[in-house]
Amino acid sequence: MSMHTEVIVEDKKKVAWFKLDVRAYTMIGALLGIWILFAFMHDRFLSVTNLSNLFLQMSVTSILAIGMVLVIVAGQIDLSVGSLVGLMGGIAAILNVWYDWNTIPVIIVTLAIGAGIGFFQGWIIAYRAVPAFIVTLGGMLVFRGLLFGLTGSVTIAPLSPSLKSVGQSYMVDIIGWIFGIIALCVAGLLILRKRSARQKFGFEVEPLAFSITKILVYGLLILGFVNIMNSYKGIPVPFVMVIVLALVFSFISKNTTFGRHIYAIGGNPEAARLSGINIKRRILIVFILCNSLAAVAGLVLVARLNAATMSAGTMYELDAIAACVIGGTSLMGGIGTIAGALIGALVMASLDNGMSIMNLESFWQYIVKGSILVLAVYVDIYTRNRKKAV
């Protein structure tokens, strides 16, 4: 191969990595566009106080979206998580306020009930072949009815200070900086480890300068975020929970046999069955995880509101699905990432927050979010059809 040809090949590789980067961060660009738009329309949008509230508000949707990604990637759907958030929050409030239970037992029992509900729904879907759409649609109605029945349709408040802190507390400054440094080290380690693994097995790798640049950009974003949050009250604890859960489930989806099986099931169920994958068991586990995360979201929401209300969790299932789809998860199954879902959740929260600050009528929020959901699905289907044509 001549020197001229080698140069051309190297240039093509760089262009390919650049295009990959553009595709990966398109949604971040859209998010920044939304932020800039609202910042021009209202100067309070990018204030430290509002940004802190924004990350606090996105926590519930983010937790739901993490579980929903696994469900959708497996080729399923869960329409019950919104009502389940309300029910789990109601149960936690009943145990804490009416029966004077301490925070730890309340959390354990609530999570156990969420996992149990996930097992029941997953068993019907996986082992009795009832479509997930029907099972979870029925669950959405049943769980909302149970919430009304158990609480007597009354608001339950106030919670104990320790339970309330789950949704309202902030990390002190020094802990925030430690958390940020650890996050940066983990991000850098993962980038370099991925690059090393690709080199080890002979795959094409991105230029070292590109990897270092990504680490520097991540460092700027992470430490800048910590600095902004510390200038107000600190990093919200619910957001820390989101990051921890995102890291855990990202590891599960990308680095475990279970995760690879889920993508295989969603991408091609017949091929997955012929490969010896126990599809029924995997689907069951996916719904247990998703509904357990819905219980976590219910705890965070009831703690943030300091009350269990009858409307808690209403339409949250659509926010979670929209966050996943906006973040690149395909409703056809087999494609999706936790990181993309978090970006999608931040987009949804930013739209809600920005329109609320501008005092727009609530019907505009439904119109805008519904339109974005349809657009995201349209783009997904268009992209898939285009790839098939090529």
C-alpha positions in Angstrom: 0.0 0.0 0.0 1.4 3.4 -1.0 1.9 6.2 1.4 -0.7 8.3 -0.4 -3.3 5.4 0.0 -2.4 5.1 3.7 -3.1 8.8 4.2 -6.4 8.5 2.5 -7.5 5.5 4.6 -6.4 7.3 7.8 -8.4 10.4 6.8 -11.4 8.2 6.1 -11.1 6.7 9.6 -11.0 10.1 11.2 -14.1 11.2 9.2 -15.9 8.0 10.3 -15.1 8.7 14.0 -16.2 12.3 13.5 -19.5 11.2 12.0 -20.0 8.7 14.8 -19.5 11.5 17.3 -22.0 13.7 15.6 -24.6 11.0 15.6 -24.0 10.2 19.3 -24.3 13.8 20.5 -27.1 15.0 18.2 -29.6 14.9 21.1 -27.2 16.8 23.4 -27.1 19.5 20.7 -30.9 19.5 20.6 -31.0 19.8 24.4 -28.6 22.8 24.3 -30.9 24.3 21.7 -33.9 24.0 24.0 -31.9 25.5 26.9 -30.8 28.5 24.7 -34.3 29.1 23.5 -35.8 29.2 27.0 -32.9 31.3 28.2 -33.6 33.9 25.6 -37.3 33.8 26.4 -36.8 34.0 30.2 -33.6 34.9 32.0 -34.5 32.8 35.1 -34.3 29.5 33.2 -30.5 29.1 33.5 -30.3 30.4 37.0 -28.6 28.2 39.5 -31.8 27.8 41.5 -33.8 26.7 38.5 -31.1 24.3 37.2 -31.0 22.6 40.6 -34.8 22.3 40.5 -34.6 21.0 36.9 -32.2 18.1 37.8 -34.4 17.3 40.9 -37.6 17.3 38.8 -36.1 14.9 36.1 -35.1 12.3 38.7 -38.4 10.4 38.7 -38.8 10.3 35.0 -35.1 9.2 34.7 -35.5 6.3 37.1 -38.6 5.1 35.2 -36.8 5.5 31.9 -33.9 3.4 33.0 -36.3 0.5 33.6 -38.3 1.2 30.5 -35.2 1.0 28.3 -34.8 -2.7 29.2 -38.5 -3.4 28.6 -38.5 -1.7 25.2 -35.2 -3.2 24.1 -36.7 -6.6 24.9 -39.5 -5.8 22.5 -42.1 -5.2 25.2 -43.9 -2.2 26.7 -45.1 -1.2 30.2 -48.0 1.2 30.5 -48.5 0.6 34.2 -45.4 2.3 35.7 -47.1 5.7 36.2 -49.9 4.3 38.2 -47.4 2.0 40.0 -45.4 5.1 41.0 -48.6 6.6 42.6 -49.5 3.3 44.3 -46.0 2.7 45.7 -45.8 6.3 47.0 -49.2 5.8 48.6 -48.2 2.6 50.3 -45.0 4.2 51.6 -47.0 7.2 53.0 -49.5 4.9 54.6 -46.8 2.9 56.4 -44.9 6.0 57.4 -47.8 8.3 58.4 -50.6 6.1 59.5 -48.7 3.2 61.0 -45.6 5.1 62.1 -43.1 2.8 60.4 -39.4 3.9 60.3 -37.9 4.8 56.9 -35.8 1.7 56.3 -38.6 -0.8 56.8 -40.9 1.4 54.6 -38.3 1.4 51.8 -37.7 -2.4 52.0 -41.4 -3.2 52.0 -42.2 -0.8 49.2 -39.4 -2.2 47.0 -40.5 -5.8 47.7 -44.0 -5.0 46.7 -42.8 -3.4 43.5 -40.7 -6.4 42.7 -43.6 -8.7 43.5 -45.9 -6.8 41.1 -43.2 -7.0 38.4 -43.0 -10.7 39.0 -46.8 -11.1 38.6 -47.0 -9.0 35.5 -43.9 -10.5 34.0 -45.2 -14.1 34.6 -48.5 -13.4 32.9 -46.7 -11.8 29.9 -43.8 -14.3 29.6 -45.4 -17.6 30.7 -49.0 -17.1 29.7 -48.3 -15.2 26.5 -50.7 -12.4 27.2 -49.5 -9.3 25.3 -47.6 -6.8 27.5 -49.8 -4.0 26.2 -52.9 -5.6 27.6 -51.4 -6.7 30.9 -49.8 -3.4 31.7 -52.8 -1.4 30.5 -54.9 -3.4 32.9 -52.3 -2.9 35.6 -52.4 0.9 35.0 -56.1 0.9 35.9 -55.9 -1.6 38.7 -53.0 0.2 40.5 -54.7 3.5 40.2 -57.9 2.0 41.7 -55.9 0.3 44.5 -54.4 3.7 45.3 -57.8 5.3 45.6 -59.1 2.3 47.7 -56.1 2.0 50.1 -55.9 5.8 50.8 -59.6 6.5 50.8 -58.9 9.1 48.1 -57.3 11.5 50.6 -53.9 13.1 50.6 -51.6 11.5 53.2 -49.1 13.9 54.7 -46.7 14.9 56.2 -43.9 12.3 56.1 -41.3 11.8 58.7 -38.1 13.9 58.2 -35.9 10.9 57.4 -38.2 9.6 54.6 -38.7 13.1 53.3 -35.0 13.6 53.0 -34.9 10.8 50.3 -36.5 13.3 47.9 -35.5 16.7 49.2 -31.9 16.5 50.6 -28.7 17.7 49.0 -25.1 16.5 49.2 -22.7 18.8 51.1 -20.1 20.6 49.0 -17.1 18.4 49.8 -19.0 15.2 49.1 -20.2 16.7 45.9 -16.6 17.3 44.7 -15.6 13.8 45.7 -18.6 12.4 43.8 -17.6 14.5 40.8 -13.9 13.4 40.8 -15.0 9.8 41.2 -17.4 10.2 38.2 -14.7 11.7 36.1 -12.2 8.9 36.9 -14.8 6.3 36.1 -15.7 8.0 32.8 -12.0 8.2 31.8 -11.3 4.6 32.9 -14.2 3.3 30.8 -13.2 5.2 27.7 -9.5 4.0 27.9 -10.6 0.5 28.9 -12.9 0.3 25.9 -10.1 1.6 23.6 -7.7 -1.0 25.0 -10.1 -3.8 24.6 -10.7 -2.9 20.9 -7.0 -2.8 20.3 -6.5 -6.2 22.1 -9.0 -8.0 19.8 -7.9 -6.2 16.6 -10.8 -3.9 16.1 -10.6 -0.4 14.7 -10.0 2.2 17.5 -10.5 5.9 17.6 -7.4 8.1 17.7 -5.8 8.6 21.1 -6.2 12.3 20.8 -9.9 11.8 20.3 -10.2 9.7 23.4 -8.3 12.3 25.5 -10.5 15.1 24.1 -13.6 13.2 25.2 -12.2 12.7 28.7 -11.4 16.4 28.9 -14.9 17.3 27.7 -16.5 15.0 30.2 -14.3 16.4 33.0 -15.4 20.0 32.1 -19.1 19.0 32.1 -18.9 16.9 35.4 -16.8 19.3 37.4 -18.7 22.3 36.0 -22.0 20.6 37.0 -20.7 20.0 40.6 -19.5 23.6 40.8 -22.9 25.0 39.7 -24.9 22.7 42.1 -22.6 23.5 45.0 -23.2 27.3 44.5 -26.8 26.6 45.4 -27.5 23.8 47.9 -25.4 21.0 46.5 -26.2 18.0 44.3 -29.7 16.7 44.9 -29.7 13.3 46.4 -32.4 12.0 44.0 -30.1 12.9 41.0 -27.2 11.0 42.7 -29.5 8.0 42.8 -30.2 8.4 39.1 -26.5 8.4 38.3 -25.8 5.4 40.4 -28.7 3.4 39.0 -27.7 4.5 35.4 -24.2 3.2 36.0 -25.4 -0.1 37.4 -27.9 -0.7 34.7 -25.6 0.4 31.9 -23.1 -2.2 33.2 -25.8 -4.8 33.2 -27.0 -4.0 29.7 -23.5 -3.8 28.1 -21.2 -6.0 30.1 -23.3 -9.0 31.2 -24.7 -12.1 29.5 -28.2 -11.1 30.7 -27.9 -7.7 28.9 -26.7 -9.2 25.7 -29.6 -11.6 25.8 -32.1 -8.8 26.2 -30.8 -7.1 23.1 -30.8 -10.3 21.2 -34.4 -11.1 22.2 -35.6 -7.6 21.1 -33.5 -7.7 17.9 -34.5 -11.2 16.7 -36.7 -13.3 19.0 -36.5 -16.4 16.8 -32.8 -16.3 16.5 -32.5 -15.8 20.2 -34.7 -18.8 20.8 -32.7 -21.0 18.5 -29.5 -19.8 20.3 -30.8 -21.4 23.5 -31.7 -18.2 25.3 -34.5 -18.7 27.9 -36.7 -15.9 26.6 -39.5 -16.3 29.1 -37.1 -16.0 32.1 -35.4 -13.0 30.7 -38.7 -11.2 30.0 -39.8 -12.0 33.6 -36.6 -10.5 35.0 -37.0 -7.4 32.9 -40.4 -6.7 34.3 -39.2 -7.3 37.9 -36.4 -4.8 37.4 -38.7 -2.2 35.7 -41.4 -2.4 38.4 -38.8 -2.3 41.2 -37.4 0.9 39.7 -41.0 2.2 39.5 -41.2 1.6 43.3 -37.9 3.6 43.7 -39.4 6.4 41.6 -42.6 6.3 43.8 -40.5 6.7 47.0 -38.6 9.6 45.5 -41.7 11.3 44.3 -43.7 11.0 47.5 -40.6 12.2 49.5 -40.1 15.2 47.2 -43.8 16.2 47.5 -43.9 15.3 51.2 -47.3 13.8 50.5 -49.1 11.0 48.7 -51.7 12.4 46.3 -54.2 10.7 44.1 -52.8 12.2 41.0 -49.2 11.2 41.7 -47.6 9.4 38.7 -50.4 10.3 36.2 -49.1 10.1 32.6 -45.6 9.3 33.9 -45.5 6.2 31.8 -45.8 8.3 28.7 -43.0 10.6 29.9 -40.8 7.5 30.5 -41.5 6.1 27.1 -41.0 9.4 25.4 -37.6 9.8 27.2 -36.5 6.5 25.9 -37.6 7.1 22.3 -36.1 10.6 22.2 -32.9 9.1 23.6 -32.6 6.7 20.7 -34.4 3.6 22.0 -36.4 1.9 19.2 -39.9 0.8 19.9 -39.2 -2.1 17.5 -36.8 -3.6 20.1 -33.1 -4.4 20.1 -31.8 -0.8 20.2 -31.4 1.6 23.1 -29.1 2.9 25.8 -29.4 4.1 29.4 -27.4 7.2 28.7 -29.7 8.1 25.8 -32.8 7.7 28.0 -31.3 10.0 30.6 -30.8 12.7 27.9 -34.3 12.1 26.8 -35.6 12.5 30.3 -33.6 15.8 30.6 -35.2 17.0 27.4 -38.7 16.2 28.7 -38.0 17.9 32.1 -36.5 20.9 30.3 -39.6 21.4 28.2 -41.9 21.1 31.3 -39.7 23.4 33.3 -39.3 26.0 30.6 -43.0 26.2 29.7 -43.9 26.4 33.4 -41.5 29.3 33.9 -43.1 31.1 30.9 -46.5 30.5 32.5 -47.8 28.7 29.4 -51.2 26.9 29.7 -50.8 23.3 30.7 -52.4 22.1 27.5 -49.3 23.3 25.6 -47.1 20.9 27.6 -49.3 18.0 26.4 -49.3 19.2 22.8 -45.5 19.7 22.7 -44.6 16.5 24.4 -47.0 14.5 22.3 -45.7 16.0 19.1 -42.1 15.3 20.1 -42.9 11.7 20.9 -44.5 11.2 17.5 -41.6 12.9 15.8 -39.1 10.7 17.6 -40.9 7.5 16.6 -41.2 8.8 13.0 -37.4 9.5 12.9 -36.7 6.0 14.3 -38.9 4.2 11.7 -37.6 6.4 8.9 -34.0 5.6 9.9 -34.6 1.9 10.1 -36.3 1.8 6.7 -33.5 3.7 5.2 -30.9 1.3 6.5 -32.9 -1.6 5.1 -33.0 0.1 1.7 -29.3 0.5 1.8 
